[in-house]
Amino acid sequence: MFNSVFRCISLVVLLLLVGTIPSLIASEEVKWGKLLEAGMKEASKTGKLVMLDFYTDW
């Protein structure tokens, strides 16, 4: 019983490692922009999504 549970947990951990390590290696660096218009033009050229982050310290 313990052997099968340990084997199942080991398989899940192995699959998680195999799935995440290549994506971490190939990930691109996030390039933060300051101008909305320039960012929208670049996003439309490259087909990437745009994330807007608003902040205030009122």
URPE-V821979 format. One record per backbone hydrogen bond with DSSP energy under -0.5 kcal/mol. NH is the residue of the N-H (numbers start at 1). CO is the residue of the C=O. Records with the same first field share a line. If there is no record, write none. Layout:
# URPE-V821979
NH: CO, CO
This chain:
# URPE-V821979
5: 1
6: 2
7: 3
8: 4
9: 5
10: 6
11: 7
12: 8
13: 9
14: 10
15: 11
16: 12
17: 13
18: 14
19: 15
20: 16
21: 17
22: 18
24: 20
25: 21
26: 22
32: 30
36: 34
39: 35
40: 36
41: 37
42: 38
43: 39
44: 40
45: 41
46: 42
47: 43
48: 43
52: 50
54: 52
